[in-house]
């Protein structure tokens, strides 16, 4: 009530509406606020598969409390190594390898921190954008969120990708920071489904086209509330 959707569009919510509490969820790594900036600032070489980015240590300390803890002198892990290399005229203090995220999402987040939004330009891959949001949550990085969400809102949601988008909303909904965003994405999928799955033949065709993700497709079908949809979902395999 009181909210309007444009032509099957997103809720007209700003970033502060989507993240009203300004909090991020707990991650596998808790940051320590009392870690001091090292005397020798230098830079960190952030690598992810074939992507390598040189990032100032001071920038990482400022933008990510998780990174601040990781770069402290007492931190030990296999993906963080000491370095005395000179790369492109820059002193590299440490090399940090990111293994659990897509190189494109790593580039989006860390280049944005360097005031470069080029990797986000014309980005239409919803999977990469979700991965970038997951990365921001893990490292407690807030600054790129508005730009990533804005780009995500511009990606068309169609009957061709509605299953993957709805599935993405479920994953994002498990992170407290993204619950409102996930709800708005799920609503977009529901409205789209109700308009396009309005007859039993269309529902049967939709389910047959998404057998690889049948459970998610069934969840989308159930919200159409077409008479007989329950029996179709039970009979589909």
Secondary structure, 3 states (H helix, E strand, C coil): CCCCECCCCCECCCHHHHCCCCCCCCCCCCCCCCCCCCCCCCEEEEEECCEEEEEEHHHHHHHCHHHHHHCCCCCCCCCEEECCCEECCEEEEEEEECCCCCHHHHHHHHHHHCCCCHHHCCCCCHHHHHHHHHHHHHHCCCCCHHHHHHHHHCCCCCCCCHHHHHHHHHHHCCCHHHHHHHHHHHHHHHHHHHHHCCCHHHHHHHHHHCHHHHHHHHHHHHCCCCCCHHHHHHHCC
